[in-house]
Amino acid sequence: MTSTYIKAKPELCCMTEDESNSEGLMERQTTGEDRVRMTARQLSEPRTANWIASEAGWSHEPTKRVLERLVDDGILHRDESGTHTTYYPDYRRQAMQEAMRLRDSGHTVEELTDRLANMKTQIRDWEDEFGVESPNQLRGTLADESLAGDEEDRRREIAREWEHLQRRIQIVGFAIREWDFLAPTTEPAEASS
């Protein structure tokens, strides 16, 4: 089973326990609805119901019903502007939930800061190694006909991992900046009258 996100090295991307166990969950005995929900929440780009059904190993019609419920619940968005209807998660909600998981994970702000620095160092290393400034520029180097097939594959994988790290940097940076705000509260908030 493939996935739309690439897991970088745990020490580089601050994977949460939920994230590191997600593939194991997909392989365990889960319902089709559970698999669709897990697949949909991990999307990094809009996907069709057929694609999600294939990834979740479930048929199209029940997958579409689950996706529509997720849209109704505000967990997913539906885009009907293209040739095919696509679904994608609320990336703001995803980022906020991930930042809260990082805050609650037992890591210190110093550990997350070190991991943030490691991710940025990895990206700078790729920029230096390939003489490019972005994942798409790295993909552009695949036009070089002298590259061996395994080097082309390596560069494609690095470009995907680079994009993943860029997203992780934003989330980890947000968690660090908002460390105090994201702290779990012990008292329920009072509604103002």
Secondary structure, 3 states (H helix, E strand, C coil): CCCCCCCCCHHHHCCCHHHHHHHHHHHCCCCHHHHHHHHHHCCCCCEEHHHHHHHHCCCHHHHHHHHHHHHHCCCEEEECCCCCCEEEECHHHHHHHHHHHHHHCCCCHHHHHHHHHHHHHHHHHHHHHHCCCCHHHHHHHHHCCCCCHHHHHHHHHHHHHHHHHHHHHHHHHHHHHCCCCCCCCCCCCCCCC
